[in-house]
Amino acid sequence: MIDCHAHLWDPREGFPWIRPDSPHHRAFTADDLAAAGEGTGVTGTVLVEASRGDAGETAALRELRRQRPDVVAGYVGNLHVHGGAGPGAFAALLRTWGDTRPNGMRLGGAAWADTPPAARALVPVLADTGTALELNLHGGALRAAAEVAARHPALAVVVDHLGNPPNLRENPGNWHRDMEAAARLPNVNVKISGLLTQQHGVPDDRVAALVREVVDTFGPDRCLVGSDWPICLPRGPRSRALALAELGTAHLPARLRQDVLHTTAVRVYGLAGPGR
């Protein structure tokens, strides 16, 4: 299995969103990640940026990929912090890094319209270089993914955390409609992640039904799994997060389960090494 969503950080290096009284206010290292993966069946992890707030985080993730290929299969950087340099400089950076360039770059915010225009201007560079665009938007993530995917058919778009649906105890709003619309675009992919935090207090069978709906709508070859470790820790360990994601794929035959747990990640992120 490839865990497509985990973070590493040290609050001493930035990460202003991590408050001193938070259980996340400690360093999480590659050794911690490896230990948390014992017994889970994880063969590689895609590290995702954690809003350190500077372009140096992308370089730090690259170095982790180079130093710890036994644990890190790939990495997703923060697109926001590279916007100021412009598309030309960003394209040059990716060329310079070659095979060690990011496997994806992430845009986040309240909604697509709230993301920086300078960062959005880099999206064509991602399409040209075969680098995935990852979206973590609190509102309209699936709708935005569909719109971007339509404009850039060669771009692989990955939507974090099932598109951030509301907790199942609440009104789903337009999430179902947006999911079906996004599924019509063949280059939109969905990450089954964030379940322990977003669906806290919801029975496992209902969470599994939500996952099953996503997998059946998009198809196993466009779904990936992620633990969201160590964000998930206040609600449960990495093993629990991954098991909950897997529960929604139990209805699939083994070959199609392998797509969700492994093959889609290799294709979307262009992975090599331990995850492959």
VOVEX-730638 format. One record per residue (C-alpha): residue number from 1; residue in one letter; x, y, z. Coordinates in pm, whole numbers. Layout:
N
<r nr="NUM" rest="A" c1="X" c2="Y" c3="Z"/>
...
***
This chain:
276
<r nr="1" rest="M" c1="0" c2="0" c3="0"/>
<r nr="2" rest="I" c1="110" c2="356" c3="-72"/>
<r nr="3" rest="D" c1="4" c2="610" c3="188"/>
<r nr="4" rest="C" c1="-52" c2="919" c3="-26"/>
<r nr="5" rest="H" c1="-98" c2="1173" c3="252"/>
<r nr="6" rest="A" c1="136" c2="1218" c3="545"/>
<r nr="7" rest="H" c1="331" c2="1512" c3="686"/>
<r nr="8" rest="L" c1="662" c2="1570" c3="861"/>
<r nr="9" rest="W" c1="751" c2="1888" c3="1045"/>
<r nr="10" rest="D" c1="951" c2="2051" c3="1320"/>
<r nr="11" rest="P" c1="776" c2="2358" c3="1471"/>
<r nr="12" rest="R" c1="1115" c2="2520" c3="1526"/>
<r nr="13" rest="E" c1="1143" c2="2560" c3="1147"/>
<r nr="14" rest="G" c1="818" c2="2751" c3="1102"/>
<r nr="15" rest="F" c1="464" c2="2612" c3="1064"/>
<r nr="16" rest="P" c1="289" c2="2905" c3="1234"/>
<r nr="17" rest="W" c1="-46" c2="2723" c3="1237"/>
<r nr="18" rest="I" c1="84" c2="2472" c3="1495"/>
<r nr="19" rest="R" c1="0" c2="2630" c3="1831"/>
<r nr="20" rest="P" c1="226" c2="2562" c3="2133"/>
<r nr="21" rest="D" c1="-63" c2="2397" c3="2321"/>
<r nr="22" rest="S" c1="-144" c2="2164" c3="2030"/>
<r nr="23" rest="P" c1="-66" c2="1790" c3="2041"/>
<r nr="24" rest="H" c1="98" c2="1849" c3="1703"/>
<r nr="25" rest="H" c1="354" c2="2087" c3="1853"/>
<r nr="26" rest="R" c1="651" c2="1852" c3="1834"/>
<r nr="27" rest="A" c1="888" c2="1730" c3="1569"/>
<r nr="28" rest="F" c1="767" c2="1440" c3="1354"/>
<r nr="29" rest="T" c1="1054" c2="1273" c3="1170"/>
<r nr="30" rest="A" c1="1101" c2="1012" c3="899"/>
<r nr="31" rest="D" c1="1184" c2="762" c3="1174"/>
<r nr="32" rest="D" c1="854" c2="842" c3="1345"/>
<r nr="33" rest="L" c1="675" c2="792" c3="1014"/>
<r nr="34" rest="A" c1="841" c2="456" c3="959"/>
<r nr="35" rest="A" c1="752" c2="342" c3="1311"/>
<r nr="36" rest="A" c1="390" c2="451" c3="1265"/>
<r nr="37" rest="G" c1="370" c2="241" c3="949"/>
<r nr="38" rest="E" c1="475" c2="-87" c3="1107"/>
<r nr="39" rest="G" c1="213" c2="-354" c3="1056"/>
<r nr="40" rest="T" c1="4" c2="-142" c3="817"/>
<r nr="41" rest="G" c1="127" c2="-286" c3="489"/>
<r nr="42" rest="V" c1="258" c2="54" c3="376"/>
<r nr="43" rest="T" c1="547" c2="19" c3="129"/>
<r nr="44" rest="G" c1="596" c2="390" c3="64"/>
<r nr="45" rest="T" c1="458" c2="730" c3="158"/>
<r nr="46" rest="V" c1="388" c2="1049" c3="-35"/>
<r nr="47" rest="L" c1="477" c2="1341" c3="191"/>
<r nr="48" rest="V" c1="254" c2="1647" c3="159"/>
<r nr="49" rest="E" c1="360" c2="2000" c3="246"/>
<r nr="50" rest="A" c1="242" c2="2131" c3="581"/>
<r nr="51" rest="S" c1="226" c2="2508" c3="524"/>
<r nr="52" rest="R" c1="566" c2="2598" c3="659"/>
<r nr="53" rest="G" c1="527" c2="2916" c3="460"/>
<r nr="54" rest="D" c1="842" c2="2930" c3="247"/>
<r nr="55" rest="A" c1="988" c2="2775" c3="-65"/>
<r nr="56" rest="G" c1="1249" c2="2605" c3="150"/>
<r nr="57" rest="E" c1="990" c2="2348" c3="255"/>
<r nr="58" rest="T" c1="981" c2="2211" c3="-101"/>
<r nr="59" rest="A" c1="1360" c2="2172" c3="-94"/>
<r nr="60" rest="A" c1="1339" c2="2006" c3="248"/>
<r nr="61" rest="L" c1="1083" c2="1754" c3="120"/>
<r nr="62" rest="R" c1="1306" c2="1685" c3="-180"/>
<r nr="63" rest="E" c1="1597" c2="1616" c3="51"/>
<r nr="64" rest="L" c1="1387" c2="1377" c3="258"/>
<r nr="65" rest="R" c1="1298" c2="1190" c3="-62"/>
<r nr="66" rest="R" c1="1667" c2="1168" c3="-151"/>
<r nr="67" rest="Q" c1="1783" c2="1064" c3="195"/>
<r nr="68" rest="R" c1="1503" c2="825" c3="293"/>
<r nr="69" rest="P" c1="1386" c2="635" c3="-16"/>
<r nr="70" rest="D" c1="1310" c2="345" c3="217"/>
<r nr="71" rest="V" c1="1020" c2="549" c3="360"/>
<r nr="72" rest="V" c1="943" c2="836" c3="122"/>
<r nr="73" rest="A" c1="813" c2="741" c3="-223"/>
<r nr="74" rest="G" c1="736" c2="1096" c3="-335"/>
<r nr="75" rest="Y" c1="639" c2="1444" c3="-219"/>
<r nr="76" rest="V" c1="391" c2="1724" c3="-282"/>
<r nr="77" rest="G" c1="511" c2="2081" c3="-237"/>
<r nr="78" rest="N" c1="327" c2="2407" c3="-166"/>
<r nr="79" rest="L" c1="244" c2="2592" c3="-489"/>
<r nr="80" rest="H" c1="161" c2="2918" c3="-308"/>
<r nr="81" rest="V" c1="517" c2="2989" c3="-202"/>
<r nr="82" rest="H" c1="659" c2="2957" c3="-555"/>
<r nr="83" rest="G" c1="414" c2="3198" c3="-715"/>
<r nr="84" rest="G" c1="621" c2="3510" c3="-653"/>
<r nr="85" rest="A" c1="905" c2="3388" c3="-874"/>
<r nr="86" rest="G" c1="677" c2="3350" c3="-1176"/>
<r nr="87" rest="P" c1="614" c2="3063" c3="-1419"/>
<r nr="88" rest="G" c1="952" c2="3089" c3="-1591"/>
<r nr="89" rest="A" c1="1153" c2="3057" c3="-1272"/>
<r nr="90" rest="F" c1="930" c2="2777" c3="-1144"/>
<r nr="91" rest="A" c1="965" c2="2582" c3="-1468"/>
<r nr="92" rest="A" c1="1342" c2="2630" c3="-1453"/>
<r nr="93" rest="L" c1="1349" c2="2497" c3="-1095"/>
<r nr="94" rest="L" c1="1160" c2="2184" c3="-1196"/>
<r nr="95" rest="R" c1="1395" c2="2130" c3="-1489"/>
<r nr="96" rest="T" c1="1698" c2="2170" c3="-1263"/>
<r nr="97" rest="W" c1="1564" c2="1915" c3="-1015"/>
<r nr="98" rest="G" c1="1486" c2="1667" c3="-1291"/>
<r nr="99" rest="D" c1="1380" c2="1327" c3="-1157"/>
<r nr="100" rest="T" c1="1386" c2="1462" c3="-800"/>
<r nr="101" rest="R" c1="1129" c2="1735" c3="-869"/>
<r nr="102" rest="P" c1="798" c2="1726" c3="-676"/>
<r nr="103" rest="N" c1="546" c2="1461" c3="-770"/>
<r nr="104" rest="G" c1="273" c2="1717" c3="-710"/>
<r nr="105" rest="M" c1="215" c2="2072" c3="-591"/>
<r nr="106" rest="R" c1="-72" c2="2176" c3="-366"/>
<r nr="107" rest="L" c1="-305" c2="2475" c3="-362"/>
<r nr="108" rest="G" c1="-517" c2="2531" c3="-54"/>
<r nr="109" rest="G" c1="-760" c2="2783" c3="86"/>
<r nr="110" rest="A" c1="-1121" c2="2854" c3="161"/>
<r nr="111" rest="A" c1="-1210" c2="2828" c3="-208"/>
<r nr="112" rest="W" c1="-1043" c2="2845" c3="-551"/>
<r nr="113" rest="A" c1="-1107" c2="3220" c3="-575"/>
<r nr="114" rest="D" c1="-914" c2="3271" c3="-250"/>
<r nr="115" rest="T" c1="-595" c2="3109" c3="-378"/>
<r nr="116" rest="P" c1="-323" c2="3353" c3="-492"/>
<r nr="117" rest="P" c1="-341" c2="3444" c3="-863"/>
<r nr="118" rest="A" c1="39" c2="3415" c3="-883"/>
<r nr="119" rest="A" c1="17" c2="3054" c3="-766"/>
<r nr="120" rest="R" c1="-268" c2="2974" c3="-1007"/>
<r nr="121" rest="A" c1="-48" c2="3109" c3="-1287"/>
<r nr="122" rest="L" c1="188" c2="2817" c3="-1228"/>
<r nr="123" rest="V" c1="-75" c2="2553" c3="-1310"/>
<r nr="124" rest="P" c1="17" c2="2539" c3="-1683"/>
<r nr="125" rest="V" c1="376" c2="2460" c3="-1579"/>
<r nr="126" rest="L" c1="247" c2="2160" c3="-1385"/>
<r nr="127" rest="A" c1="55" c2="2040" c3="-1689"/>
<r nr="128" rest="D" c1="360" c2="2080" c3="-1913"/>
<r nr="129" rest="T" c1="590" c2="1891" c3="-1677"/>
<r nr="130" rest="G" c1="356" c2="1608" c3="-1579"/>
<r nr="131" rest="T" c1="337" c2="1727" c3="-1218"/>
<r nr="132" rest="A" c1="5" c2="1671" c3="-1040"/>
<r nr="133" rest="L" c1="-199" c2="1960" c3="-902"/>
<r nr="134" rest="E" c1="-336" c2="1884" c3="-557"/>
<r nr="135" rest="L" c1="-633" c2="2079" c3="-418"/>
<r nr="136" rest="N" c1="-726" c2="2120" c3="-52"/>
<r nr="137" rest="L" c1="-1012" c2="2368" c3="-57"/>
<r nr="138" rest="H" c1="-1264" c2="2401" c3="223"/>
<r nr="139" rest="G" c1="-1545" c2="2487" c3="-17"/>
<r nr="140" rest="G" c1="-1611" c2="2372" c3="-372"/>
<r nr="141" rest="A" c1="-1297" c2="2159" c3="-408"/>
<r nr="142" rest="L" c1="-1458" c2="1910" c3="-645"/>
<r nr="143" rest="R" c1="-1619" c2="2185" c3="-850"/>
<r nr="144" rest="A" c1="-1287" c2="2368" c3="-880"/>
<r nr="145" rest="A" c1="-1110" c2="2044" c3="-973"/>
<r nr="146" rest="A" c1="-1355" c2="1986" c3="-1256"/>
<r nr="147" rest="E" c1="-1307" c2="2338" c3="-1391"/>
<r nr="148" rest="V" c1="-927" c2="2320" c3="-1380"/>
<r nr="149" rest="A" c1="-922" c2="1969" c3="-1527"/>
<r nr="150" rest="A" c1="-1140" c2="2085" c3="-1818"/>
<r nr="151" rest="R" c1="-900" c2="2371" c3="-1895"/>
<r nr="152" rest="H" c1="-593" c2="2146" c3="-1870"/>
<r nr="153" rest="P" c1="-678" c2="1797" c3="-2001"/>
<r nr="154" rest="A" c1="-316" c2="1678" c3="-1965"/>
<r nr="155" rest="L" c1="-303" c2="1777" c3="-1598"/>
<r nr="156" rest="A" c1="-358" c2="1519" c3="-1323"/>
<r nr="157" rest="V" c1="-572" c2="1685" c3="-1055"/>
<r nr="158" rest="V" c1="-586" c2="1529" c3="-707"/>
<r nr="159" rest="V" c1="-858" c2="1634" c3="-463"/>
<r nr="160" rest="D" c1="-759" c2="1591" c3="-98"/>
<r nr="161" rest="H" c1="-986" c2="1442" c3="169"/>
<r nr="162" rest="L" c1="-1272" c2="1336" c3="-63"/>
<r nr="163" rest="G" c1="-1321" c2="1703" c3="-149"/>
<r nr="164" rest="N" c1="-1381" c2="1792" c3="217"/>
<r nr="165" rest="P" c1="-1742" c2="1675" c3="254"/>
<r nr="166" rest="P" c1="-1925" c2="1777" c3="570"/>
<r nr="167" rest="N" c1="-1946" c2="1538" c3="862"/>
<r nr="168" rest="L" c1="-2213" c2="1279" c3="781"/>
<r nr="169" rest="R" c1="-2417" c2="1400" c3="1075"/>
<r nr="170" rest="E" c1="-2469" c2="1725" c3="882"/>
<r nr="171" rest="N" c1="-2637" c2="1825" c3="556"/>
<r nr="172" rest="P" c1="-2409" c2="1727" c3="264"/>
<r nr="173" rest="G" c1="-2516" c2="2034" c3="66"/>
<r nr="174" rest="N" c1="-2384" c2="2029" c3="-291"/>
<r nr="175" rest="W" c1="-2108" c2="1775" c3="-228"/>
<r nr="176" rest="H" c1="-2283" c2="1482" c3="-404"/>
<r nr="177" rest="R" c1="-2366" c2="1693" c3="-708"/>
<r nr="178" rest="D" c1="-2011" c2="1829" c3="-729"/>
<r nr="179" rest="M" c1="-1866" c2="1478" c3="-695"/>
<r nr="180" rest="E" c1="-2069" c2="1348" c3="-987"/>
<r nr="181" rest="A" c1="-1971" c2="1648" c3="-1200"/>
<r nr="182" rest="A" c1="-1601" c2="1608" c3="-1120"/>
<r nr="183" rest="A" c1="-1614" c2="1237" c3="-1199"/>
<r nr="184" rest="R" c1="-1701" c2="1321" c3="-1561"/>
<r nr="185" rest="L" c1="-1352" c2="1466" c3="-1604"/>
<r nr="186" rest="P" c1="-1110" c2="1172" c3="-1655"/>
<r nr="187" rest="N" c1="-811" c2="1359" c3="-1513"/>
<r nr="188" rest="V" c1="-970" c2="1428" c3="-1170"/>
<r nr="189" rest="N" c1="-857" c2="1190" c3="-896"/>
<r nr="190" rest="V" c1="-976" c2="1171" c3="-535"/>
<r nr="191" rest="K" c1="-776" c2="1100" c3="-223"/>
<r nr="192" rest="I" c1="-950" c2="894" c3="46"/>
<r nr="193" rest="S" c1="-800" c2="1073" c3="344"/>
<r nr="194" rest="G" c1="-890" c2="1290" c3="640"/>
<r nr="195" rest="L" c1="-1157" c2="1044" c3="754"/>
<r nr="196" rest="L" c1="-1067" c2="1032" c3="1122"/>
<r nr="197" rest="T" c1="-1086" c2="1407" c3="1162"/>
<r nr="198" rest="Q" c1="-1364" c2="1504" c3="922"/>
<r nr="199" rest="Q" c1="-1594" c2="1214" c3="1005"/>
<r nr="200" rest="H" c1="-1524" c2="1203" c3="1378"/>
<r nr="201" rest="G" c1="-1812" c2="1046" c3="1568"/>
<r nr="202" rest="V" c1="-1965" c2="880" c3="1261"/>
<r nr="203" rest="P" c1="-2000" c2="497" c3="1276"/>
<r nr="204" rest="D" c1="-1746" c2="307" c3="1067"/>
<r nr="205" rest="D" c1="-2007" c2="151" c3="843"/>
<r nr="206" rest="R" c1="-2140" c2="493" c3="741"/>
<r nr="207" rest="V" c1="-1788" c2="621" c3="670"/>
<r nr="208" rest="A" c1="-1722" c2="306" c3="465"/>
<r nr="209" rest="A" c1="-2040" c2="373" c3="267"/>
<r nr="210" rest="L" c1="-1918" c2="726" c3="192"/>
<r nr="211" rest="V" c1="-1584" c2="591" c3="68"/>
<r nr="212" rest="R" c1="-1758" c2="323" c3="-137"/>
<r nr="213" rest="E" c1="-1974" c2="589" c3="-305"/>
<r nr="214" rest="V" c1="-1665" c2="786" c3="-405"/>
<r nr="215" rest="V" c1="-1481" c2="479" c3="-533"/>
<r nr="216" rest="D" c1="-1780" c2="359" c3="-733"/>
<r nr="217" rest="T" c1="-1840" c2="707" c3="-879"/>
<r nr="218" rest="F" c1="-1482" c2="781" c3="-985"/>
<r nr="219" rest="G" c1="-1361" c2="425" c3="-1034"/>
<r nr="220" rest="P" c1="-1078" c2="252" c3="-844"/>
<r nr="221" rest="D" c1="-822" c2="371" c3="-1101"/>
<r nr="222" rest="R" c1="-885" c2="732" c3="-995"/>
<r nr="223" rest="C" c1="-883" c2="690" c3="-616"/>
<r nr="224" rest="L" c1="-592" c2="690" c3="-372"/>
<r nr="225" rest="V" c1="-565" c2="642" c3="6"/>
<r nr="226" rest="G" c1="-390" c2="855" c3="268"/>
<r nr="227" rest="S" c1="-365" c2="850" c3="647"/>
<r nr="228" rest="D" c1="-325" c2="1225" c3="708"/>
<r nr="229" rest="W" c1="-70" c2="1131" c3="975"/>
<r nr="230" rest="P" c1="17" c2="1294" c3="1216"/>
<r nr="231" rest="I" c1="-285" c2="1527" c3="1183"/>
<r nr="232" rest="C" c1="-501" c2="1222" c3="1258"/>
<r nr="233" rest="L" c1="-332" c2="1137" c3="1589"/>
<r nr="234" rest="P" c1="-577" c2="1313" c3="1826"/>
<r nr="235" rest="R" c1="-848" c2="1089" c3="1673"/>
<r nr="236" rest="G" c1="-647" c2="772" c3="1620"/>
<r nr="237" rest="P" c1="-320" c2="619" c3="1495"/>
<r nr="238" rest="R" c1="-203" c2="589" c3="1137"/>
<r nr="239" rest="S" c1="-310" c2="224" c3="1123"/>
<r nr="240" rest="R" c1="-666" c2="317" c3="1217"/>
<r nr="241" rest="A" c1="-684" c2="594" c3="956"/>
<r nr="242" rest="L" c1="-567" c2="361" c3="680"/>
<r nr="243" rest="A" c1="-794" c2="77" c3="794"/>
<r nr="244" rest="L" c1="-1095" c2="309" c3="779"/>
<r nr="245" rest="A" c1="-1001" c2="415" c3="426"/>
<r nr="246" rest="E" c1="-960" c2="50" c3="323"/>
<r nr="247" rest="L" c1="-1296" c2="-46" c3="470"/>
<r nr="248" rest="G" c1="-1474" c2="134" c3="190"/>
<r nr="249" rest="T" c1="-1293" c2="-76" c3="-70"/>
<r nr="250" rest="A" c1="-1385" c2="-414" c3="80"/>
<r nr="251" rest="H" c1="-1648" c2="-472" c3="-191"/>
<r nr="252" rest="L" c1="-1389" c2="-461" c3="-468"/>
<r nr="253" rest="P" c1="-1212" c2="-764" c3="-616"/>
<r nr="254" rest="A" c1="-841" c2="-785" c3="-531"/>
<r nr="255" rest="R" c1="-720" c2="-636" c3="-860"/>
<r nr="256" rest="L" c1="-935" c2="-326" c3="-824"/>
<r nr="257" rest="R" c1="-846" c2="-285" c3="-456"/>
<r nr="258" rest="Q" c1="-484" c2="-283" c3="-569"/>
<r nr="259" rest="D" c1="-564" c2="13" c3="-793"/>
<r nr="260" rest="V" c1="-693" c2="217" c3="-497"/>
<r nr="261" rest="L" c1="-417" c2="112" c3="-260"/>
<r nr="262" rest="H" c1="-121" c2="126" c3="-496"/>
<r nr="263" rest="T" c1="-150" c2="149" c3="-874"/>
<r nr="264" rest="T" c1="-335" c2="481" c3="-899"/>
<r nr="265" rest="A" c1="-70" c2="648" c3="-682"/>
<r nr="266" rest="V" c1="211" c2="519" c3="-903"/>
<r nr="267" rest="R" c1="40" c2="654" c3="-1213"/>
<r nr="268" rest="V" c1="-81" c2="990" c3="-1081"/>
<r nr="269" rest="Y" c1="241" c2="1081" c3="-899"/>
<r nr="270" rest="G" c1="483" c2="906" c3="-1134"/>
<r nr="271" rest="L" c1="635" c2="715" c3="-845"/>
<r nr="272" rest="A" c1="939" c2="491" c3="-849"/>
<r nr="273" rest="G" c1="1141" c2="320" c3="-575"/>
<r nr="274" rest="P" c1="988" c2="168" c3="-262"/>
<r nr="275" rest="G" c1="630" c2="256" c3="-348"/>
<r nr="276" rest="R" c1="662" c2="78" c3="-683"/>
***
